[in-house]
Amino acid sequence: MKITDAHMHVGDFPTFGVSLDEDGLAEYMAKNDIETAMVFHQDNAMVQRVIQDIPGAYGLYWANPKMGDPVPELRDYLADPKFRGVKLHPLMDGFHPDDPMVWPIIEVLIEHDLPALIHCGHPIFSLPWSIEELIERYEEAKIILGHMGHGNVIYIDASIKVAERHPNVWLETSGMPMSVKILEAVNKVGSNRVLYGSDGPWHEPKVEQLKVQLAGLDESALEDVMGRSAQRLFLGNNS
């Protein structure tokens, strides 16, 4: 089975005690049977340098609108075919998902038909209902709820309901501990809108893969979640 990881970090996060050395990304992907990975860090230039010579490694531009207008730089990065969307972290960077300073980022993504992966599952800025305000404003945008609510079952259920209400929403599995909710998500919104992610190196990819593999999905749905759906969404591959 070909695995596409929709959520992977590279570089150092000393505040949280995790890191994936940039020189170790290719080995890390191979060790964890990851053929394709969507990679990001606040240092976008570092990500661009790291992914260029690694087959199957792609970048998401980390956009922090609180640091100034990111749109000019975002456009530059999206001109690189190795960059396939945007990472937004309202919790870490401290902004509301539907703040007007976020809107130009989403509008650029709509132009390029590329998704935004948004951290989802913690008060006050990354709750599913807060992200839904942005989703309702831009129904033509492609929005991924990263962690699909994370570790709180109330937020997990809410994330699934948001995806049920909005066909432009995808659910990504990393850090969400309940295999049964992956099955529920597939049953309610379809395997084409559920994406495997590891959140590596924050979480172990093999553990995150096993969580999906034990969810009770049929073979076709499992192949969708573990890779095909992300290939369609990020890369336009319809096989």
C-alpha positions as CSV (number, residue, x, y, z in Angstrom):
1,M,0.0,0.0,0.0
2,K,1.3,3.4,-1.0
3,I,1.3,5.8,2.0
4,T,0.9,9.6,1.7
5,D,1.4,11.5,5.0
6,A,-0.7,14.6,4.9
7,H,0.9,16.1,8.1
8,M,4.6,16.1,8.8
9,H,7.0,18.5,10.4
10,V,10.7,18.9,9.8
11,G,13.3,20.9,11.8
12,D,13.5,21.7,15.5
13,F,10.7,22.5,18.0
14,P,12.8,23.0,21.2
15,T,9.9,24.3,23.2
16,F,8.1,21.0,22.8
17,G,11.2,18.7,22.8
18,V,10.7,17.3,19.3
19,S,12.8,17.5,16.2
20,L,13.4,15.9,12.8
21,D,16.8,16.8,11.5
22,E,16.5,18.2,8.0
23,D,19.2,15.8,6.8
24,G,17.2,12.9,8.1
25,L,13.9,13.4,6.3
26,A,14.5,11.0,3.5
27,E,15.6,8.2,5.9
28,Y,12.6,9.0,8.2
29,M,10.1,8.6,5.3
30,A,11.7,5.3,4.1
31,K,11.8,3.9,7.7
32,N,8.1,4.6,8.1
33,D,7.0,3.4,4.6
34,I,6.0,6.9,3.6
35,E,6.1,7.4,-0.2
36,T,4.8,10.9,-0.2
37,A,4.8,13.5,2.6
38,M,3.5,17.0,3.0
39,V,6.1,18.8,5.1
40,F,6.2,22.1,6.9
41,H,8.0,24.3,9.5
42,Q,7.8,28.0,10.3
43,D,11.1,28.3,8.4
44,N,9.7,28.0,4.9
45,A,13.1,28.5,3.3
46,M,14.5,25.6,5.2
47,V,11.6,23.4,4.1
48,Q,12.1,24.4,0.5
49,R,15.8,23.5,0.6
50,V,15.1,20.2,2.3
51,I,12.4,18.9,0.0
52,Q,13.9,19.8,-3.3
53,D,16.0,16.7,-3.8
54,I,13.8,14.2,-2.0
55,P,11.3,12.4,-4.3
56,G,7.9,12.4,-2.8
57,A,8.6,15.2,-0.3
58,Y,6.4,18.3,-0.8
59,G,6.0,21.5,1.2
60,L,3.1,23.4,2.7
61,Y,3.8,27.1,3.2
62,W,3.5,28.0,6.9
63,A,1.5,31.2,6.8
64,N,1.4,33.4,9.9
65,P,-0.6,36.5,9.1
66,K,0.4,38.1,12.5
67,M,3.9,38.5,11.1
68,G,2.7,40.8,8.3
69,D,1.1,40.2,4.9
70,P,2.3,36.8,3.8
71,V,0.7,36.9,0.3
72,P,3.7,38.1,-1.7
73,E,5.9,35.5,-0.3
74,L,3.2,32.9,-0.5
75,R,2.8,33.5,-4.2
76,D,6.5,33.1,-4.6
77,Y,6.5,29.7,-2.8
78,L,3.4,28.4,-4.7
79,A,5.3,29.1,-8.0
80,D,7.6,26.2,-6.8
81,P,5.7,23.0,-7.9
82,K,7.1,21.4,-4.7
83,F,4.7,23.5,-2.6
84,R,1.2,22.2,-2.5
85,G,-0.8,24.4,-0.1
86,V,-0.7,26.2,3.2
87,K,-0.3,25.3,6.9
88,L,-2.2,27.5,9.3
89,H,-1.7,27.2,13.1
90,P,-4.1,29.6,14.8
91,L,-3.3,28.1,18.2
92,M,0.4,28.4,18.1
93,D,0.5,31.7,16.2
94,G,-2.5,33.3,18.1
95,F,-5.1,34.4,15.6
96,H,-8.8,33.6,14.9
97,P,-9.2,31.4,11.8
98,D,-11.7,33.8,10.3
99,D,-9.8,36.9,11.1
100,P,-9.8,39.3,8.0
101,M,-6.0,39.0,7.8
102,V,-6.5,35.3,6.9
103,W,-8.9,35.9,4.0
104,P,-6.2,36.9,1.5
105,I,-4.3,33.7,2.1
106,I,-7.4,31.6,1.4
107,E,-8.2,33.6,-1.7
108,V,-4.7,32.9,-3.1
109,L,-5.3,29.2,-2.4
110,I,-8.6,29.3,-4.2
111,E,-6.8,30.8,-7.2
112,H,-4.3,27.9,-7.2
113,D,-6.9,25.2,-6.3
114,L,-4.8,24.1,-3.3
115,P,-5.8,23.3,0.3
116,A,-5.2,24.9,3.7
117,L,-4.3,22.5,6.5
118,I,-5.5,24.1,9.7
119,H,-4.7,22.9,13.2
120,C,-7.9,21.9,14.9
121,G,-8.8,20.8,18.4
122,H,-7.8,23.3,21.0
123,P,-9.3,26.4,22.6
124,I,-9.5,29.2,21.9
125,F,-8.5,29.7,18.3
126,S,-8.5,26.2,16.8
127,L,-11.9,24.8,17.7
128,P,-13.9,23.3,14.8
129,W,-16.7,25.8,15.2
130,S,-14.2,28.7,14.9
131,I,-12.7,27.2,11.7
132,E,-16.2,26.7,10.4
133,E,-16.7,30.4,10.3
134,L,-13.9,30.6,7.7
135,I,-15.3,27.6,5.9
136,E,-18.7,29.2,5.6
137,R,-17.1,32.4,4.2
138,Y,-15.2,30.5,1.5
139,E,-17.2,27.4,0.5
140,E,-15.0,27.2,-2.6
141,A,-11.9,26.8,-0.5
142,K,-10.4,23.4,0.3
143,I,-10.0,23.2,4.1
144,I,-8.4,20.3,6.0
145,L,-9.2,20.0,9.7
146,G,-5.8,18.9,11.0
147,H,-6.1,16.3,13.8
148,M,-9.9,16.3,13.2
149,G,-10.5,17.6,16.7
150,H,-7.4,16.1,18.3
151,G,-7.9,14.3,21.7
152,N,-11.3,15.6,22.8
153,V,-14.3,13.6,21.7
154,I,-16.6,16.6,21.7
155,Y,-14.2,18.4,19.2
156,I,-13.8,15.2,17.2
157,D,-17.6,14.8,16.8
158,A,-17.9,18.5,16.0
159,S,-15.2,18.2,13.3
160,I,-17.0,15.3,11.7
161,K,-20.2,17.3,11.7
162,V,-18.5,20.3,10.1
163,A,-17.3,18.0,7.3
164,E,-20.8,16.6,6.9
165,R,-22.1,20.1,6.5
166,H,-19.5,21.3,4.1
167,P,-18.3,19.3,1.1
168,N,-15.1,21.4,0.9
169,V,-13.8,20.0,4.2
170,W,-11.3,17.1,4.7
171,L,-10.5,15.4,8.0
172,E,-6.9,14.5,8.8
173,T,-6.3,11.8,11.4
174,S,-3.0,12.6,13.2
175,G,-3.1,12.8,17.0
176,M,-6.8,11.8,17.1
177,P,-6.7,8.7,19.3
178,M,-10.0,6.9,18.4
179,S,-9.9,4.4,15.5
180,V,-13.7,4.1,15.7
181,K,-14.0,7.8,14.8
182,I,-12.0,7.3,11.6
183,L,-14.5,4.6,10.6
184,E,-17.3,7.0,11.5
185,A,-15.8,9.8,9.5
186,V,-15.4,7.6,6.5
187,N,-19.0,6.4,6.8
188,K,-20.4,9.9,7.1
189,V,-18.3,12.0,4.7
190,G,-16.6,9.4,2.5
191,S,-13.1,7.9,2.3
192,N,-12.2,10.5,-0.3
193,R,-12.3,13.2,2.4
194,V,-10.4,11.5,5.2
195,L,-6.6,11.7,5.1
196,Y,-3.9,9.8,7.0
197,G,-1.4,12.1,8.8
198,S,1.3,11.3,11.4
199,D,2.2,14.7,12.8
200,G,5.7,13.3,12.8
201,P,8.0,13.7,14.7
202,W,5.4,14.7,17.3
203,H,3.8,11.3,16.9
204,E,5.2,8.0,15.6
205,P,4.1,7.4,12.0
206,K,3.9,3.6,12.5
207,V,1.5,4.1,15.5
208,E,-0.6,6.6,13.5
209,Q,-0.7,4.2,10.6
210,L,-1.8,1.3,12.8
211,K,-4.6,3.4,14.2
212,V,-6.1,3.8,10.7
213,Q,-5.4,0.2,9.7
214,L,-7.3,-1.1,12.7
215,A,-10.4,1.2,12.1
216,G,-12.3,-1.5,10.2
217,L,-12.2,0.1,6.8
218,D,-12.7,-2.0,3.7
219,E,-9.7,-2.3,1.4
220,S,-10.7,0.4,-1.0
221,A,-11.5,2.9,1.8
222,L,-8.2,2.1,3.6
223,E,-6.2,2.8,0.4
224,D,-8.1,6.1,0.0
225,V,-7.4,7.2,3.6
226,M,-3.8,6.0,3.6
227,G,-2.8,7.7,0.4
228,R,-5.1,8.1,-2.6
229,S,-7.3,10.9,-1.1
230,A,-4.3,13.0,-0.3
231,Q,-2.8,12.3,-3.7
232,R,-6.0,13.7,-5.3
233,L,-6.2,16.7,-3.0
234,F,-2.6,17.9,-3.0
235,L,-1.3,16.6,-6.3
236,G,-4.3,16.2,-8.5
237,N,-3.6,12.5,-9.0
238,N,-6.8,10.7,-9.7
239,S,-5.5,7.1,-9.9
